[in-house]
């Protein structure tokens, strides 16, 4: 039977990276919004930057939304895995305590 493991710390690190990506996209979008005619340099460069802004602004906003959704999903996954780990740990502790109680009463775990 294959083992199933989840690197919850890795998921949390990915969330931090996604936060940085979102911040970078947000910064790029704000910088694009700040571009105005005659703000960059030559007329050709200003026009190219304006075209770039118009072409990529919506795409960057959609990318930012997608990153937010993935980040939210990762947060839910991390919480779910943490809850499962906690539940298993608590169940194993309860089992151990039950076996300890049996041993204190003079019984063996096998019931003999």
C-alpha positions in Angstrom: 0.0 0.0 0.0 1.5 3.3 -1.0 2.3 5.9 1.6 0.4 9.2 1.5 2.2 12.2 2.8 1.6 15.9 2.6 4.2 18.5 3.1 2.1 21.0 5.0 5.1 23.3 5.5 5.6 23.2 1.7 2.0 24.3 1.2 2.5 27.1 3.6 5.7 28.2 1.8 3.8 28.1 -1.5 1.2 30.4 0.1 3.9 32.9 1.0 5.2 32.8 -2.5 1.8 33.4 -3.9 1.4 36.4 -1.6 4.6 37.8 -3.1 3.4 37.1 -6.6 0.1 38.9 -5.8 2.0 41.9 -4.4 4.2 42.0 -7.6 1.2 41.8 -9.8 -0.5 44.5 -7.8 2.6 46.7 -8.0 2.9 46.2 -11.8 -0.8 47.0 -12.3 -0.4 50.2 -10.3 2.8 51.2 -12.2 0.9 50.6 -15.5 -1.9 52.8 -14.3 0.6 55.5 -13.6 1.8 55.6 -17.2 0.6 58.7 -19.0 1.5 60.2 -22.4 5.0 61.8 -22.3 5.8 60.1 -19.0 8.3 57.5 -20.2 10.4 59.0 -23.0 10.0 59.3 -26.7 6.6 59.3 -28.4 7.2 55.8 -29.7 8.2 54.5 -26.2 5.2 56.2 -24.6 2.9 54.7 -27.2 4.4 51.2 -26.7 4.0 51.5 -23.0 0.4 52.7 -23.4 -0.3 49.7 -25.7 1.3 47.4 -23.2 -0.7 48.8 -20.4 -4.0 48.5 -22.3 -3.2 44.9 -23.4 -1.9 43.5 -20.1 -4.0 45.4 -17.5 -7.0 43.0 -17.8 -4.7 40.0 -18.0 -2.8 41.0 -14.9 -6.1 41.6 -13.0 -7.3 38.1 -14.0 -4.0 36.6 -13.0 -4.2 38.3 -9.6 -7.7 36.9 -9.1 -6.5 33.4 -10.0 -3.6 33.7 -7.5 -6.1 34.8 -4.8 -8.3 31.8 -5.5 -5.4 29.4 -5.4 -4.1 31.0 -2.2 -7.5 30.6 -0.6 -7.7 27.0 -1.7 -4.2 26.3 -0.3 -5.3 27.9 3.0 -8.3 25.6 3.2 -6.1 22.6 2.3 -3.5 23.4 5.0 -6.3 23.8 7.6 -7.8 20.5 6.6 -4.5 18.6 6.8 -3.7 20.2 10.1 -7.2 19.2 11.4 -6.7 15.6 10.2 -3.2 15.4 11.8 -4.7 16.8 15.1 -7.5 14.3 15.0 -5.2 11.3 14.4 -2.9 12.5 17.1 -5.8 12.9 19.6 -7.2 9.4 18.6 -3.8 7.8 19.1 -3.4 9.5 22.5 -6.8 8.3 23.6 -5.9 4.7 22.5 -2.6 4.9 24.4 -4.4 6.2 27.5 -6.9 3.3 27.2 -4.1 0.8 27.0 -2.4 2.4 30.0 -5.6 2.2 32.0 -5.9 -1.5 31.2 -2.3 -2.1 32.3 -3.0 -0.3 35.5 -5.9 -2.5 36.2 -3.7 -5.6 35.7 -5.0 -6.6 32.4 -2.8 -7.1 29.3 -3.6 -5.4 26.0 -4.5 -8.8 24.5 -7.3 -9.3 27.1 -5.6 -12.2 28.9 
